[in-house]
Structures are given as structure tokens and as C-alpha cells.
Amino acid sequence: DFRSAERTFQLLTQEAGRAGRGDRPGRVLIQTYAPFHYSIRAARDQDYARFIRRELELRRELMYPPFARLALVRIEGADAARVSAMASRVAAALGRRARPDSMRILGPAPAPIERIKRRYRWQVLLKAQELNEMRAALGAMRAETAAAAEEAGVHVIIDVDPINML
């Protein structure tokens, strides 16, 4: 999830802020596999400005909010092969409208939680600088794949500006 560094920084600074209240000074210990990650170091130093500079730099470079809009297209169904095939079709339909400077496609790939309640899940992430361009691409993809998805017994779900990427 592109927001993981932000959440890490937020949680660590919040916990560190609770240490040392009252008469006794506090001490914070952070145990991590990534001690040199920018979010860990900025949280350690309580340096919000350094964190946000680095975070915004990465988000601009990788085309994530607030510099782009996201749409998560999740493909779900009971048959793994049909779900995978439809995910490829969805990605191809979106890819025909993508342009590296303004709209990018990531995927298709199995969802992080690949199977829930006997339903297989794949996803495609669409990043676009303009909401209208993204909507047009999603509409064209939906028109192109709707009949095949219905015939295959597969659901194609579009989540614009998703909160959860799982």
C-alpha cells in the first residue's frame, strides 16, 4: 500500500509522543527490520518536514495521490482460471488507453488476499493524472469486457480512490 510509510510515521510519532509524560522522562525503543527507512528515521527524530518532503517526492515520481487519482479494478469469481483470464483482459483494455506521461496500469496480479469465501480475486491498479481521462478509460474497459465477464461468471468491481488496497 502506497500509504504504508505514512502510517508507520504516524503511529511511531504518536507512540513516541506518549512517552515521557508526567514527572519522569520517557524512552522509546523501536524494533524494526528496516532501521534506515526514511519513515523510521524521521519518526525517530520527530522530523515531520523531512518525512513529508521525501514522501511527496516519491508520490510525485510514482504517480500516487495527491499527484494522481487511483482506481482499483478487482476481478472476482469462483473459477481461478476464468478470473485470471478476465484480469488479463481488463488490464489489456485499460492498457490500450494508457499513456506513460498521464495514465499507468499496474497488474494484473492476484490480490494480496487472493481468495475469500471460495472466490478468487485479482486486481489491476489504474493511476491517472486526470479524473476525466481515468473515467473514460474505465468506461471503455467496462463496455469492452462486461459481456465476457458475465458469460464467465466473473465480477468486475471498480473502486475509484480506494481506501483499502487488499
DABEL-V564772 format. One record per run of one state. SS is the DSSP state (a for helix, b for strand, c for the rest). FROM is the first residue (numbers start at 0). LEN is the number of residues. If there is no record, write none. Layout:
SS	FROM	LEN
SS	FROM	LEN
This chain:
c	0	3
a	3	15
c	18	19
a	37	8
c	45	2
a	47	15
c	62	6
b	68	9
c	77	2
a	79	16
c	95	3
b	98	1
c	99	3
b	102	14
c	116	2
b	118	10
c	128	2
a	130	22
c	152	2
b	154	6
c	160	6
